[in-house]
Each structure stands twice: as structure tokens, then as C-alpha cells.
């Protein structure tokens, strides 16, 4: 019996020693795992975490892609630090040099890849929708992308879509819908226009924020030099006050629609459409483009002065005149220079 007891004791001691050695070896391996950068090249790693993804699946995917060698260590780290249930769905770019803890923290913080979509001032609705439909990271959900279909989807079917979306660079994540982006741009324009209208100059010949938006769109299309926006707005404001026709080519071009071939002719100025400000007084029925915030501000705070006319000077800007005689001289001067 004594021999058996001695043998059993030795077995227990050896087992405990092996367990201790095994524990320290595993702990060393685990610590080494945490301190070793992930196997990611210089371009970084693109990682997509789907909605409802489990940590085990993420770890397995990373192991299959040879980013990590011990997926269970990654799971243990996240669970032991109460992070496993806090991961967020999205598309991530993990930088070269990142360690396992960095990866887990990034998907817990939701630091996803952001893409940009730029809506440019001066675009018409057709150009805006073409850019949205061409963006590879936007999810295309709209079944009808004409003006009526889009405004119905936005819950404002009574409105014409032109000019209603604020021009800016919007940051999105992969899978953002086209409708979600349009809602953001629409809400931004509504806020900006409402605030600008509240701060407008008094005695403007504008009856509503929408009329300000229409005038701002014309100012936007006529402006080649940003600093001229208030001056151009001043010309149009004085013409409206005097019940003069605005006589601005961009409105005529807009009214021509797809028949415009890049060249506006004298007969086009005579062809009556709801947008022809050579044949009709007042503002056209809708905006003709997306106005910038600066154009809205100019329409609501036009520059003082006496000028009623302007003509392009060939350098991007304009020459302004108070009388038709002065204007005609300027026209002849710049027409001769162009020839």
C-alpha cells in the first residue's frame, strides 16, 4: 500500500506540475497573441461585420483569411473584457500594425469606413440623381427616380424636386440608401432656408422662402465669381421691384429641357415657356438648380446699388450697368473682344 500511495502522490505532483507549466505556457501564448500585430498588409484589411454577426463567426473568418492563428484567443479576450456583445455591424478598414485588441475595440466603437457623396451647387435635379445612382456604396432602393417618384417617396408629393436638396459633401457608410441620403439633403435645405428667411432683409420683393429659393437658384447659375452673388442678386431684386423682366439666360435654358444643345439662340429667347424670363415677368415657377447657402444668403441680402443689367466680361465675372445705354456699350465691347 505504501508503494501505491507513493506512486499516486508522485502522479498527483507530476499532474499539478504539468498543469502549472501548461497554464504558464498558455498564458504566455495568449499574451504573445495579444502583443503580436495582425497579419495585415500595408493596404489594410477590409472587414464586413453583418448585422447580427456573432464574435465566433468573426474570429473564424479572420482565421480563414490567415489574419489570426488562434481564433479562440480573440474570443476569450472579447468575452473576458465584456466586449463580445457590444460589437457593431458595418464595414471596417483595419490598419496594418493593428493588434487583436485594436481590432475588437474598433468594431465595438463602430469606427466604420465612411464614403463621401458630393452634391454640387448649380446642378439640376437630373444631374443630382445621376450622381446618386452612379455611387457604388449607396443602396439603390428607389423604384421611381423621376421627380414625382422621388418626392412621393420623401412624403412631399406636392412639391417640384428642383432646388430642394442642399449641396454639400455627405459622409455615408456602405449600404446607406439613396432615399436616406436625399432625406438628409432635403432636411438640411429646409433648415438652412428657414433660418435664412427669418434673418432676411426687409422690403424684399419675395413673398415666401420658396420664392427666395427660386431667386437663389438663378443667382447661383448666373454667378461665375463667388463675390458677385450679392451684386447679381441686387440686380434681380431691383428688376423685380420695378416689374422688369429678369431676362436671364439660365431660366430659358432650363425651360428648353433636353432640347438645349449647348448654344442659346435669339429664337430661343422668343420661344415662350413657363421659365422664359424674357417673355414673362416675375420669377419662374420653380428653382432651376440647387442653390448654395451663399446664393440663398445673397438672394435674401442683396447688395445695394443702381445697376439693372450685367454682362459677362470674359474673365468669369461681369460688368454691371445702371442704364440700358451703358449696358449696350458693355455688350458691344465684350462681344467685340470675344470675336
FIRO-803828 format. One record per atom (N, C-alpha, C, O, CB): x, z, y. Coordinates in steps of 0.05 Angstrom, whole numbers, plus 5000, padded with zeros to 4 digits. Atoms other than C-alpha are relative to their C-alpha. Last residue first. Glycine has a CB too. Example, Ala and Ser with C-alpha at 12.3 -4.5 7.8 and 13.67 -1.06 7.14 Angstrom:
BEGIN
498449994976
527351434979
498550145022
499550185044
500949715009
501850004976
524651564910
501850005024
503950135024
498050255001
This chain:
BEGIN
499450295005
470733646759
502949945003
503749715000
498449835020
500250055029
470534406753
500649714993
501849644973
497250084990
497649895013
473234486824
499949944970
502049884958
500250305005
497850184994
467934006851
502550104986
504149954975
500549985030
500550245016
462434416816
502349805004
503249684985
497349875008
499249945028
465635046844
499449774982
500849734962
498650244990
497249935001
465434806917
500950034970
503049924962
500650265015
498450254997
458734456912
503050064996
504449904984
499549875027
500550165024
455535096884
501749745001
503049674982
497049934998
498449895022
458835516938
499649844975
501649804960
499150294995
497250064995
456135056992
501850104978
503749974969
500950135027
499650295006
449235076961
502949925005
504149764990
498149835017
500050045029
449435836960
500649714993
502249664975
497350094988
497449895010
451335887033
500349954970
502449884960
500250305006
497950184990
445435427051
502850094991
504449934982
499950005031
499950245017
440735817005
502249815009
503549684993
497349854999
501950214993
442336457042
500449764981
502449734968
500649915030
502549894989
445237137023
498049785007
495649835008
500650165025
500850114974
450636876977
497450115009
495750184992
499849694999
502749914992
454537166918
499549905029
501249905046
499750304998
500149994971
460536836885
497150055008
495349914999
501249735013
502050164985
461036996811
500650035030
501950225040
497250104994
501749864981
465937246759
498249815015
497749595006
501850155020
501549795014
468936946696
498250165018
496250285008
501950194987
498049815010
474236536731
498750234985
500050434978
501750115023
498150125018
470135916743
502150184989
503650104972
501449785015
497750094985
466536186804
502249874983
504349804992
501250225016
497549955014
459736246771
502449885015
502249655024
499949904971
499150235016
454236206823
502650084987
504350214999
500349745017
497249985009
450236746858
500549764982
498849644970
500550264984
499150225017
443936776900
502850074990
504350225002
500049735015
502350085016
439737296937
500849784980
499149694964
497849895018
499750255016
445337676971
497549964983
496350144971
502550024982
501850214991
443238187023
500049754982
498449574986
500649935028
498850254989
446338826997
497949815009
495549875008
501849874979
501250094975
445139476959
501449745010
503649685001
500250225022
498349974976
447539526887
498449905025
496849715023
502649844998
498850254990
442239606833
501650055026
500950235041
497949795005
498549914976
441240306803
501449755011
503849745013
502150224993
501449774988
435840206749
501450115025
500450295038
499650214980
502750084994
438139506729
498450225015
496750175031
498549924975
500050184977
445339726735
497249915008
496649905032
501749754993
499449844975
444240326690
500049825024
499049905045
502750144997
502449854994
440839876638
500450175026
498750175043
499350194977
501950194989
446739396642
497450145007
496150075027
499549764980
499250064973
451639966632
498149805014
497649825038
502949885000
500849784983
447740216572
500849955029
499350025047
501350264991
498349765003
448639536542
498950225017
497150185034
502949945008
498549914977
442939036538
501750244994
500950414978
498250065024
499449725000
441038706472
501550085026
503749985030
501650094974
497649925014
438238016487
500250304999
498550445011
502549885013
498950245011
432437636519
502650054983
503749874972
500749795021
497250034996
428038226536
501049744987
499649634969
501650244989
498449815016
420638096533
502949985008
503649805023
499749934969
501749805014
415037766574
501550204983
500550424978
498249854982
501150115025
419637436625
498650214984
498850454990
502349874983
498349975024
420337786692
498849854976
496349814975
500250304993
499849755014
417037546755
501850004976
503349814971
497250094992
499149774985
415136846777
500250254982
498950274961
498250065024
501749774999
414736256730
501250235016
503650275015
499350104972
502850094997
417535546732
498150235003
495850195012
499249844976
500050214979
424935706744
497149915005
496449835027
501749764992
500249874974
424236366706
500449815023
500549895047
502050235002
498750174980
422835986642
499550125028
497450105039
498949714999
497549894992
421336516590
501449845022
503649915031
501950024976
500449734989
413936396580
502650125011
502550325026
498850184979
500449825023
415735656573
499550285012
500150325035
502550004980
501249744997
415435086624
499850144973
498850034953
497249995013
501849975023
420234506618
499050294999
500550484995
501549944973
502750074992
423034396688
498050044977
495550054982
499949705008
500949824978
429534766677
497149955008
495850125019
501849985024
500649755013
430334396611
499050205020
497350375014
502550114985
502750015011
429733736649
499250264985
496850324983
499849764980
502049974978
435733926691
497250004988
495550154997
500449785021
500350234983
439934026628
497850055021
496250245019
499349744983
502649984986
442534636590
499949775021
501749735037
499750275014
499950124974
448134486540
497250015013
495349915001
501049704999
497549914986
449634906479
500249885028
502049965043
502449924984
497750115013
444634556433
502750075013
504749955008
499849704998
497750004981
438434956451
502549914985
503350034964
500450285012
499650274990
432934736403
502349985020
503249775027
497549905013
497950135016
433735396365
500449715009
502249585000
499250004971
499749935028
430035776419
502249844987
504349794998
497449964986
499650255015
428535396484
500450064970
500049884953
502549855010
502650135004
425636036514
500249744984
498349664971
498749955026
501449845020
432336386505
497349874993
496549864970
499550295011
498750045026
435835826541
498650154978
498150054957
503050085001
500850275008
430935866599
501149944972
499749844955
501049795021
502849985008
432036616604
498949734990
497449724971
498250115023
500349875027
439536526603
497150034991
496650014967
501350275000
499850185023
439036016661
499750144973
498450024955
502749865000
497649935015
436536486715
500149854973
498249854958
500150314994
498350245004
431736246767
502650064986
504850014997
500549865027
497349915007
429136936786
501949774996
504349805002
499950184975
499450045028
423136646822
502950084994
504650055011
499549704992
498650255005
422036956890
500449974970
500550174955
502850005014
501650185016
416737486898
501349734997
499949524995
497249985011
500950224983
420837806954
498249804986
497349604997
502449865012
501449884977
421438466916
498949785018
496849825031
501950185015
502549905009
423138076853
498350125023
495950085025
500450224978
501650235005
428537686889
497250094990
495249974998
501349814979
501050104974
431338336917
498249754996
496349725011
502449925018
501949804988
431638646848
498949905026
496549915031
501450275004
502650035014
434838016818
497950195011
495550125013
500350044970
501150264993
440438016870
497249974987
495349895001
501949774990
501049994972
441538766863
498849745008
496749735021
502350075018
502649865001
442038706787
498850015028
496449995031
500350284988
501850195011
447638196798
497250124998
495249995004
500949914972
500350214979
451238686843
498049794991
496249705006
502649875007
501849904979
450139266795
499449795021
497249785032
501250255012
502849955010
452938846736
498250115023
496050005026
500150204977
502050144985
458938576775
497150064992
495249975005
500449704997
500449874974
463939096751
497849865016
496849985036
502550005016
501649755002
463138856680
499350125027
497150225031
501450204983
498149784992
465638156695
498350255002
496450265017
501449935027
497550075013
461937596658
502150215006
504050254990
500949735009
497649874992
454937846672
502449914984
502449924960
499750304998
498850134977
449037376667
502750115008
504249985023
498150035024
499350275007
447137566596
501349855024
502749665020
497549854992
497950015021
447438306610
500949714995
503349664993
498950124974
497449924987
443638256676
502249974979
504449884986
499850285011
499250234984
438137876638
502650065014
504449885015
497849945021
499150215019
437838426585
500949755015
502749615007
497849934980
497349945009
437638956639
501149794981
503449724982
500150274986
498150084979
431638616671
502850064991
504649904997
499350165026
500150294996
427738646606
502149915021
503749735016
497249905007
498650115022
429839366592
500249695002
502249574996
498750084973
497249954995
427639576661
501749884978
503949774983
500650305003
499250204979
420939236648
502950045007
504349845012
498250025025
499750255014
420539656584
500849775020
502449605013
497449934986
497450035013
422040286623
500449734986
502649634985
500450234980
499749855025
415840156664
502949984990
504449814998
498149894979
502349825006
413239886730
500450174976
498950364972
497649834997
500349985029
419539566759
497850214994
497950435005
502750084986
502350175007
420039326831
499550004970
498849794959
500449725011
499350245016
424639916846
497549844994
495449964991
501550094974
500850264987
422540376902
501049764986
501549554998
501050005029
502850034992
426240996876
499649725012
501549595020
499250225021
500350014971
432840956839
497049975006
495549864990
501649775012
499950264986
432441136765
499850045030
498850245040
497749824991
498049984979
434141816735
500149765018
502049735034
502850064988
500549754985
427941876692
501850035024
501150165044
500250244981
502450054984
428741146671
499450255017
498650225040
497649934982
499250164977
435941276648
497649965018
497949965043
501149734991
498449844982
433641846603
500749855025
500649955048
502550104986
501749794989
428041436572
501550175020
500550235042
498850174978
501850124980
432540826563
498250215014
497850205038
498349794987
498550084977
438041226529
498249895022
498549975046
502149784993
499049774985
433341586483
501449925025
500950045046
501950174982
502349864988
429540966463
500950235016
500050285039
498050094978
501050154976
435940566453
497750155013
497650165038
499249724992
498049974979
438841106407
499249855025
499549965047
502849894990
500349734988
432441146367
502050045022
501350165043
500450224978
502549994985
432640396355
499650265014
499050275038
497649944982
499650164976
439940396335
497550005018
497750005042
500949714993
498149864983
438840966286
500349855026
500349975048
502750024986
501349764989
432540646258
501850155019
501050255040
499050184977
501850094978
436139986250
498550235013
498150235037
498049794989
498350074977
441640326210
498349915024
498850005046
502049784992
498949754989
436540666164
501749945024
501650095044
501650154979
502249884984
432839996154
501050265013
500350325036
497650064982
500350154975
439239646133
497950135018
498250135042
499249714993
501950235000
440240186081
500049875027
500649995048
497250094993
501849974978
446440626075
498249765002
499249534999
501550055027
502749955010
449240486006
498050075022
495650095017
500050224981
501050215019
456540546025
497250084990
496750314982
501949964977
498849985026
457241036083
498849784982
496749684988
499550294987
501849975023
455840876155
501650064975
504050034974
498349754996
498549935024
459240916223
498050064977
496250224980
501950235005
501349795016
455640556280
501650044974
502549854961
497149934993
498950005027
459340156332
498950244985
499350474994
503250015001
497849815003
454940046392
501249964973
500249804957
499050305004
497550125010
449239626419
502250204999
502850335020
500849765018
497749944982
442640006424
502549884988
503249924965
500350305004
498049865016
436839666389
502650035016
503749845027
500649844973
500849735006
430439466425
502150174986
501650414981
497550004983
498949804980
432938846461
499550294993
500250465009
498849945026
497750074983
428538356422
500850225019
499150335034
499449755016
497549865007
424138666369
502349965020
504350115019
500949904973
498150225005
417338506400
502750124996
503550315010
500049795025
497850064982
413039126393
501549754992
501749694968
501950235002
501050114975
406139226363
502249905018
501649775038
498250205015
500850285004
408739326293
499149865025
499049615027
497949974979
500850084973
412339966312
499249715000
500549545014
502450055020
502349864992
413040336245
499149945029
497650095041
500450294998
499249784982
420140116233
497650165010
498050375023
501649895023
498649815016
417939696173
500950255016
501250475006
502549874987
502049875017
412739356217
501450224983
500350444980
498649804982
501449804983
418239226269
497750144985
497250374990
498849865025
498349774994
422538906216
498650215016
498850455011
502549905016
499649845025
417038466188
501750245006
501150464995
501449834979
502549865007
414838226257
500450184976
499450414975
497749804995
500749794981
421838056279
497650164992
497750414994
499649885027
500750124974
423837676216
499150235018
498850465009
497749794997
498049944980
427538066162
499449855026
501149845044
502749934991
500650194978
421938126111
501950075023
501850295034
497050025009
500950245013
423938446044
499349785021
499449545015
497650054983
502250134986
428038966079
499349744986
501049564982
500849945030
502649915010
432139366030
497749865012
495549875001
499850305004
502150174988
439139076038
497350074987
496850004964
500749694995
501950075021
444039636023
497749845013
496449945032
498950254986
502849934994
449539606075
498249924977
498549704966
499149875026
500649725008
456639616049
497250095007
496450315000
502050185014
499949955029
457538856047
499450284992
498650334969
502749934990
498349775004
455138716119
500050094971
497950154960
499250245018
497450085010
452438006122
501850244993
503950204981
501449825019
500450125026
445038206128
502849934987
503049934963
498349755001
500849795018
446738666186
499849904971
500650034952
497350125009
497749825004
450738136223
499250224980
500950304963
500850135027
498050155015
445237616214
502350184993
503450184971
500949755015
500849995028
440038126237
502049854982
502449934959
497249894997
499749725010
443738236303
499350014970
500850134955
498150185016
497149945005
444637486314
500450284989
502150324972
501649975026
499250175023
437137356305
503050054993
503750074970
499649715006
500849875025
435437946350
500949844976
501649964955
496950035000
502950005003
439537676408
499350114972
501150174956
498949715003
501150135024
446637906420
497049985002
495750165014
500850144974
500350294995
448638066492
499049854976
498149624978
502549895009
501750064977
451338746474
499949705006
501949565004
501050165025
498750084975
454538746405
498049945023
496049805018
501849764996
502150164987
452139136345
500949945028
501450135044
497250144999
500050034971
458239376307
497749815008
497649585000
502749905010
501850234994
457639646236
499849995030
498950175043
497250034986
501250044974
463240116214
498349745001
498949544988
502249985022
499750274992
464940396146
498749965028
497050135036
498849804980
501850104979
465941116128
500749725007
503149655010
500050185025
499050234985
469141356063
497849915020
495549895012
500849774981
500350275012
466642036041
501349795018
502049845041
497049944995
498450174982
469142726062
500149724988
502149634977
502850115004
501550254995
463443086026
501449815019
500249675035
497350065011
500550034971
466743766033
498449755007
497449735029
502650005015
501749774992
466043885958
499249985029
497050045037
501450274993
502750075009
468643185943
498050245004
495650205003
500049924970
501050234985
474743315987
497149934991
495449875008
501849754995
500949914973
475844015960
498849775015
496949815030
502450125015
502449845003
476043765888
498950085027
496550065032
500450254983
502250185009
481043215905
497450164999
495350075009
500749884973
500750164977
485543695944
497649824993
495849795009
502449835009
501749834982
485344195886
499249855025
496949895035
501650255009
502749955011
487743655838
498250165019
495850105023
500250144974
499949845024
493543455883
497250064990
495350015005
501650275005
502049795003
493742895934
500350154973
501050024953
497149895003
498849734995
500242525942
498150234997
498950464998
501250005027
497749955016
496841845949
501350275008
501450345031
502149775002
497450104991
490341915986
502250054979
502050254964
500850125026
498149785004
483541995952
502849895006
503749704994
499950124971
497350115003
478541505980
501950234999
502250385019
500749805024
497749864989
471441745967
502649834997
502949674978
500350274987
497750175006
464641415957
502450135014
502350175038
499649705008
498950184980
458841895954
502449854990
503249874967
500850165025
499950285007
455442465917
501149845023
500949915047
497249904992
501950174986
457243175936
500449714992
502649614989
500250035030
499050274995
460643705894
497749835011
495449865004
501149884973
500150064971
457944415903
501049725006
501249645030
501650205016
502750074992
456144595832
499749915029
497549875039
498250244994
501150215018
463244565806
497349915008
496649685005
500050104972
500350264986
466144945865
498649794984
497849584995
502849905008
502950034992
465545675843
499649755016
498149755036
499150245016
500149964971
473145765842
497349955011
496949925035
502149815013
498949734994
473445875767
500050065030
500150295038
502850024989
501949805008
468845275757
500950285007
499450455016
499549984970
502450014984
473044795798
498050224993
496950355011
498649734996
499449934972
479645005768
497550015016
497050205031
502049805012
499649714998
476845015697
500550085029
499550285038
502450084982
502649875003
474044305704
500450305004
498850435019
498749944973
501450064975
480744045730
497250145000
496450265020
499649695004
498849834979
484344395673
498549965027
498150155042
503049935003
501249735002
479444085624
501250195021
499850375030
500650114972
502549984986
481243385650
498850284998
497450375016
498049804988
501449775012
488543475629
497350045014
497150215033
501750265001
499649995029
492242825639
498450224987
497950204963
503050034994
499249735009
490042635709
500349984970
499349804956
497850215008
499449864975
489641955745
500850294994
502650405007
497550005019
497349905001
490041585679
500950125027
503350125034
502049784992
498550174981
483641195693
502950095003
504449985019
498650015027
500150275011
480641505630
501549805018
502749605009
497149904997
498250015022
482842185655
500249724988
502349634981
499250204978
497349994989
479542075722
502149994978
504249874981
500350265017
499450264988
473141865687
502849995011
504249795008
497949945023
499550195022
473342485642
500649725011
502449595001
497549984982
497449945011
474142935703
500749804978
503049714976
500150294989
498150084980
468242605738
502950044989
504649874992
499750175026
499950294999
463942665676
502149895019
503549705014
497349885006
498750095025
465643395667
500349704999
502349604990
498450104976
497149984997
464143525740
501449904975
503549784977
500850295006
498949745008
457043285731
503049995002
504349784999
499150064970
497650005018
454342705771
500950284994
500850465011
502349845013
500549855025
447342805800
502350004981
502050104958
497649884987
501949784996
448042255853
499550144973
498950004953
497349915013
502850074999
454041835835
498350245004
499150474998
499249854974
501449785013
461142035853
497049935003
495949955025
500750285013
502950004994
465041395868
498750234984
498850234959
498749734994
501549855019
472641475871
497050015009
496450105031
501150294997
502850014993
477240985905
498450134978
498550064955
499049705005
501950025022
484441195896
497249995011
496450165027
500450224980
502049795004
489941095947
498149934978
498249714966
498450035026
502550094988
493740475969
497850214998
495750185011
499149744987
500049974971
500340825956
497449925014
496850015036
502349835012
498050174986
499040915882
499650025030
497950175040
499749714991
501350194982
495341505852
502149845014
504149955024
498250165021
498750265004
497541925792
498549795016
496849655005
500149924970
501550185018
495342595820
501449734998
502949655016
497149965011
501750204987
500543035852
498649834979
499749774958
501649835019
499150285003
503143605808
498149815014
495749825009
500349934970
497950064980
502044315834
500949714998
502349615016
502450184996
501049974973
495344435799
502149915021
501349815042
499250295005
502250204995
497744145733
499150015029
498749815042
497750054981
498650264996
504144565737
498049785005
498649605022
501749934975
498849994973
499945185746
501449745007
501449645029
501950245002
502250014981
495744995685
501150005029
500249845046
498050244996
501050285000
501844845643
497849975021
497849765034
498949934972
497950164988
505045515662
499049715002
499449585023
502650024984
500249944971
498445875647
502149835015
501649735037
500550305005
502350134989
498245525580
499850045030
499149865046
497450094986
499550295001
505345735564
497749855012
498149665028
500549914971
498250074978
504046445589
500749705000
501049585021
502750164996
501349964974
497846495546
501949925022
501149785041
499250295003
501850224996
501346185485
498650025027
498249825041
497949994978
498450244994
507146665491
498249775007
498749625025
501949934976
498949954973
502247255495
501749755009
501549665031
501850255000
502150024980
498246985437
501150035028
500349885047
497850214995
500650284997
504546855396
497849965021
497949775037
499049884973
497750124986
506847565409
499449715005
499949605027
502650034985
500249924972
499947825390
502349885017
501849795040
500250315003
502350144988
500047425326
499850075030
499349895046
497450094985
499350294996
507147645310
497749855013
498249685030
500749874973
498050024978
505348375321
500749715006
500949635029
502550164993
501449954975
499048305279
501949985024
501249865044
498750295000
501650234994
502947975223
498550035027
498349855043
497949954978
498250214990
508248515226
498449755007
499149625027
502149944978
499149934973
502949045221
501749795012
501549715035
501550274999
502250054982
499748695161
500750065029
500049925048
497650184992
500350294997
506448655126
497749945020
498049765036
499349874972
497750104984
507849395138
499749705005
500249615028
502750064986
500449924973
500949575114
502149905019
501749815041
499850315002
502250174989
501849165051
499550065029
499249895046
497450034983
498950274996
508649485037
497949825012
498549655030
501049884974
498249994976
505750175047
501149735006
501349655030
502350204995
501650004976
500050005000
501750005025
501149875045
498250245000
